[in-house]
Amino acid sequence: MSEYDFDLFVIGAGSGGVRAARIAAGYGARVGICEDSRVGGTCVIRGCVPKKLMVYASHFADEIEDAAGYGWDIPSATFDWQRFIAAKDVEIDRLNAVYIDLLEASGVQLYLARGKFLDDHRILLTDKTGRNETISAETILIATGGRPWVPEVSGAEYAITSNEAFHLPALPQRIAVVGGGYIACEFAGIFNGMGSAVTQIYRGDALLRGFDHDVRRFVGAELQGKGITLMLESDVIRIEKGPDGLNLHFKEGKQVQVDTVMYATGRVPHVRNLGIKNTDVEVRADGSIVVDEYSKTSVGNIYAVGDVTHRINLTPVAINEGHAFADILFGGKPRPVNHEFVPSAVFSQPPIGTVGFSEEDARRHFGDVEIFRSEFRPMKHTLSGRNEYMLMKLIVASESQRVVGMHLVGMDAPEIVLGFAVAVKSGLTKEQFDCTIGIHPTAAEELVTMRTAVVESTQG
């Protein structure tokens, strides 16, 4: 008999933790998992899934407006926030139940409790009633994900984060979204599409730091074209609650009044009250857990996957890391996760799809590069009359002629990029793109018909 209660215990029942637990149990391991919120984690409960449903809901205003150009006479429509939120909650409840069923069917023991390290092998579990239980495990996996971060600004207690945005009692008439990352851009588009007056505030000179410079320029212009007020190089220093709303004060002395302030200023690893200090696990200054290519921490029996490790903070990456961890430890299949050429999407309006290097990073990494770029009006809007454009950009390493970066902004960009990501990750060359016959008429065919480099320069 083992000296431990479990072969594996997972702290956090999000996408990565659930996948690791299920796969390990499938190999015959005795597995337990704890979760102090709802099973499914940030992505399913308060992230990707409900956000995408909100994106869908916010699109209908444009669709109804565009329909007129195609001969449809649609009576004026109104949006019912409460009805949408209720429908969204039903779907999230369904997915929560699906995740619980998946764990039960795999033989994983679920504890609805908060887990805290007592030492390298023991976990204290505390449920919502305050009842405590201590369990032990030979191997422990940390999969606690991340949480929203709000800067220490006077009046920050009046603001919400993405967590609360999914449960607002009413649609704000005026909302300020503070931040320039993908979550901020997504929610600015969501609230704008639903009818709120949106002001997006960012202290940098362009949105989406870390993305390709053409993407940053293009998205900023498109968001403004949709009616979002964009305040760049602006920093909120104080929020005051007044009789007519919330007053935002800026360094330069300007003020903006809104009904709701949403901070989307980044996420940090969720390690509060985890008891990490009761172990010798190495943690970075930002709270992220240091792991090797096999997701092992500085303690031999403790591993970590997903956003808490701050490698690539995407749900599919966490799932892949969790699966690989279980394969390595319990399936005898040593396979590190390849974090190169991971595609990603921003469900802004218009949406972004990207894979590989930005132009700036490609120049640093490869030296000589060739840039193929096209901006055009999608076919749909030739009749709708909407002044919305699409950006497509390929980055080619000059010496190898390999396509090392792809960046799209516009209708269906995430769907298009995922298919092409297979080609980019597989190392296909520009010539192989060129000899592929496209599908006409589609936007995606542009990626295999661009023949002339618009920029061709050397490193530096």
TAJOPE-V992470 format. One record per residue. N is the residue number from 0. PSI is psi in radians with two decimals (999 if undefined). OMEGA is omega in whole degrees, -180 to 180 (NA if undefined). Layout:
((N:PSI:OMEGA) (N:PSI:OMEGA))
This chain:
((0:2.47:178) (1:2.62:177) (2:-0.10:-177) (3:2.72:178) (4:-0.61:-177) (5:2.62:169) (6:-0.66:179) (7:2.34:171) (8:2.30:-177) (9:2.25:175) (10:1.88:-179) (11:1.98:-178) (12:0.92:171) (13:-2.86:-174) (14:-0.81:-179) (15:-0.76:-179) (16:-0.74:179) (17:-0.77:180) (18:-0.79:180) (19:-0.76:-179) (20:-0.79:-178) (21:-0.77:-178) (22:-0.74:179) (23:-0.74:178) (24:-0.61:178) (25:-0.43:176) (26:0.03:177) (27:0.05:-180) (28:2.61:172) (29:1.99:-169) (30:2.38:171) (31:2.74:-180) (32:2.53:178) (33:2.65:179) (34:2.22:-178) (35:0.00:175) (36:-2.28:178) (37:2.60:-177) (38:2.31:-177) (39:-0.43:175) (40:-3.01:-176) (41:-0.81:-174) (42:-0.84:-174) (43:-0.69:-171) (44:-0.77:-173) (45:0.66:-178) (46:-2.08:-170) (47:-0.84:-172) (48:-0.99:179) (49:-0.57:178) (50:-0.77:-180) (51:-0.63:175) (52:-0.65:178) (53:-0.65:177) (54:-0.81:177) (55:-0.82:-178) (56:-0.68:-176) (57:-0.28:-179) (58:-0.41:-169) (59:-0.51:178) (60:-0.77:177) (61:-0.71:-179) (62:-0.75:180) (63:-0.72:179) (64:-0.72:-179) (65:-0.50:-175) (66:-0.50:-178) (67:-0.63:180) (68:-0.27:180) (69:0.27:172) (70:0.04:-179) (71:2.31:175) (72:1.73:-176) (73:2.16:179) (74:2.75:-179) (75:2.39:-177) (76:2.66:177) (77:2.68:-178) (78:2.28:-180) (79:1.77:-177) (80:-0.83:-177) (81:-0.66:-180) (82:-0.70:178) (83:-0.81:-178) (84:-0.70:179) (85:-0.74:179) (86:-0.71:178) (87:-0.76:-179) (88:-0.62:177) (89:-0.75:180) (90:-0.71:179) (91:-0.68:176) (92:-0.72:-180) (93:-0.78:-179) (94:-0.64:176) (95:-0.76:179) (96:-0.64:178) (97:-0.78:180) (98:-0.70:178) (99:-0.74:179) (100:-0.66:180) (101:-0.71:178) (102:-0.79:-179) (103:-0.73:-179) (104:-0.44:180) (105:-0.12:-179) (106:0.32:179) (107:2.32:180) (108:2.08:-177) (109:2.28:173) (110:2.09:175) (111:1.45:-173) (112:2.80:174) (113:2.35:179) (114:2.39:180) (115:2.26:179) (116:2.30:167) (117:-0.61:173) (118:-2.87:-174) (119:-0.32:-177) (120:-0.15:-176) (121:2.41:180) (122:2.30:173) (123:2.15:179) (124:2.24:179) (125:2.05:-179) (126:-3.12:-173) (127:-0.29:177) (128:-0.10:-178) (129:0.01:-180) (130:2.36:-178) (131:2.57:175) (132:2.44:178) (133:2.28:176) (134:2.83:178) (135:2.65:-180) (136:2.51:177) (137:-0.74:178) (138:2.42:179) (139:2.34:178) (140:2.19:176) (141:2.11:-179) (142:0.92:-172) (143:-0.09:173) (144:-2.60:-178) (145:3.04:178) (146:2.73:179) (147:2.53:177) (148:2.33:178) (149:2.25:180) (150:2.79:-179) (151:1.45:179) (152:2.41:177) (153:2.19:-178) (154:0.13:-179) (155:-0.37:179) (156:-0.27:178) (157:-0.16:-175) (158:2.79:174) (159:2.97:172) (160:-3.05:178) (161:-0.52:179) (162:-0.80:-176) (163:-0.37:-177) (164:-0.46:-179) (165:-0.13:-174) (166:0.41:178) (167:2.43:-179) (168:-0.42:-180) (169:2.75:177) (170:2.16:-180) (171:2.42:174) (172:-0.69:179) (173:2.22:-180) (174:2.41:172) (175:2.21:176) (176:2.01:-177) (177:2.06:-180) (178:2.76:-179) (179:0.17:180) (180:-2.96:-174) (181:-0.62:180) (182:-0.74:179) (183:-0.78:-179) (184:-0.67:180) (185:-0.82:-178) (186:-0.52:174) (187:-0.75:178) (188:-0.68:-180) (189:-0.94:-177) (190:-0.61:176) (191:-0.78:-180) (192:-0.53:-180) (193:-0.16:174) (194:-0.01:178) (195:2.65:169) (196:2.04:-171) (197:2.29:170) (198:2.10:177) (199:2.25:-172) (200:2.24:-180) (201:2.40:-176) (202:-0.26:178) (203:3.08:-178) (204:-0.11:177) (205:2.59:180) (206:2.88:169) (207:1.00:176) (208:2.36:-179) (209:-0.31:177) (210:2.89:177) (211:2.48:-174) (212:-0.58:178) (213:-0.66:177) (214:-0.79:-179) (215:-0.81:179) (216:-0.82:-174) (217:-0.80:-178) (218:-0.74:179) (219:-0.77:180) (220:-0.71:-179) (221:-0.70:179) (222:-0.73:177) (223:-0.64:178) (224:-0.42:179) (225:0.01:175) (226:0.09:177) (227:2.27:175) (228:2.05:-175) (229:2.08:178) (230:1.72:178) (231:2.81:-179) (232:0.74:-180) (233:2.39:-175) (234:2.09:178) (235:2.24:179) (236:-0.27:-177) (237:2.48:174) (238:2.23:179) (239:2.45:177) (240:2.13:-180) (241:3.12:-178) (242:-0.39:-177) (243:0.20:179) (244:-2.80:179) (245:2.28:-179) (246:2.11:178) (247:2.23:179) (248:2.43:-176) (249:2.78:-179) (250:-0.69:-176) (251:0.09:176) (252:-0.14:-179) (253:2.71:176) (254:2.58:175) (255:2.35:179) (256:2.29:180) (257:3.05:176) (258:-0.56:-177) (259:2.45:174) (260:2.17:177) (261:2.15:176) (262:2.18:174) (263:1.12:-172) (264:0.37:176) (265:2.97:179) (266:2.64:180) (267:2.73:179) (268:2.41:-176) (269:1.49:-178) (270:0.11:178) (271:2.40:178) (272:0.42:179) (273:-0.21:180) (274:0.47:-179) (275:-0.58:-178) (276:-0.23:176) (277:0.05:177) (278:3.13:175) (279:0.41:179) (280:2.28:-180) (281:2.27:-178) (282:2.39:178) (283:2.99:-179) (284:-0.54:-179) (285:0.05:179) (286:-0.16:-178) (287:2.60:-175) (288:2.26:-178) (289:2.22:179) (290:2.83:175) (291:-2.98:-176) (292:-0.24:178) (293:0.25:179) (294:0.33:178) (295:2.39:176) (296:-2.98:178) (297:-0.15:175) (298:2.20:-169) (299:-0.51:-177) (300:0.09:-178) (301:2.26:-178) (302:2.92:178) (303:2.47:177) (304:2.83:173) (305:-2.80:-173) (306:-0.45:-179) (307:-0.34:178) (308:-0.23:176) (309:0.79:173) (310:-1.52:171) (311:1.97:-172) (312:1.29:178) (313:2.48:-178) (314:-0.84:180) (315:-0.52:177) (316:-0.77:178) (317:-0.72:179) (318:-0.78:180) (319:-0.73:179) (320:-0.73:179) (321:-0.71:179) (322:-0.79:180) (323:-0.72:178) (324:-0.82:-179) (325:-0.71:177) (326:-0.74:-177) (327:-0.90:-172) (328:-0.64:-172) (329:-0.22:-180) (330:-0.05:-180) (331:0.53:-178) (332:1.46:-179) (333:1.97:-180) (334:1.84:176) (335:2.65:178) (336:2.31:178) (337:1.95:-177) (338:0.24:178) (339:2.53:175) (340:0.86:175) (341:2.10:179) (342:2.68:177) (343:2.88:-179) (344:2.62:170) (345:2.12:-177) (346:0.89:172) (347:-3.09:179) (348:1.71:11) (349:2.76:-177) (350:2.86:-178) (351:2.45:170) (352:2.35:-176) (353:2.61:173) (354:2.42:177) (355:-2.76:-172) (356:2.53:165) (357:2.91:179) (358:-0.74:-178) (359:-0.83:-179) (360:-0.63:180) (361:-0.68:179) (362:-0.70:179) (363:-0.62:-173) (364:-0.69:-172) (365:-0.26:-176) (366:-1.92:-180) (367:2.27:176) (368:2.74:174) (369:2.39:-176) (370:2.24:175) (371:2.09:-174) (372:2.47:178) (373:2.34:173) (374:2.22:-176) (375:2.86:178) (376:2.13:180) (377:2.59:-176) (378:-0.63:-178) (379:-0.63:-173) (380:0.04:173) (381:-0.52:177) (382:-0.54:-179) (383:-0.49:-179) (384:0.00:-178) (385:2.36:-178) (386:1.14:-178) (387:2.38:-175) (388:3.00:-179) (389:2.49:177) (390:2.32:173) (391:2.34:-176) (392:2.25:174) (393:2.43:177) (394:2.16:-174) (395:2.24:174) (396:2.10:-171) (397:-0.78:-174) (398:-0.83:-177) (399:-0.31:-174) (400:0.29:177) (401:2.43:173) (402:2.01:-174) (403:-0.02:177) (404:2.49:178) (405:2.27:-176) (406:2.14:-180) (407:2.47:170) (408:2.18:178) (409:-3.07:-176) (410:2.20:176) (411:0.28:-178) (412:-0.81:180) (413:-0.69:-180) (414:-0.69:-179) (415:-0.80:-175) (416:-0.64:-178) (417:-0.72:178) (418:-0.78:-180) (419:-0.37:179) (420:-0.56:177) (421:-0.75:180) (422:-0.75:-179) (423:-0.78:180) (424:-0.53:-179) (425:-0.08:174) (426:0.43:-180) (427:2.61:-178) (428:2.94:177) (429:-0.64:178) (430:-0.67:179) (431:-0.59:172) (432:-0.81:-175) (433:-0.56:-177) (434:0.07:175) (435:2.23:180) (436:2.24:-177) (437:3.01:175) (438:2.24:-176) (439:2.41:-4) (440:2.13:174) (441:2.78:173) (442:-0.62:-175) (443:-0.44:-178) (444:-0.37:179) (445:-0.53:-177) (446:-0.33:179) (447:0.19:180) (448:-0.09:178) (449:2.08:-174) (450:-0.43:-174) (451:2.18:178) (452:2.28:-180) (453:-0.42:176) (454:2.33:177) (455:1.93:-176) (456:2.99:-179) (457:2.98:-179) (458:2.35:178) (459:999:NA))
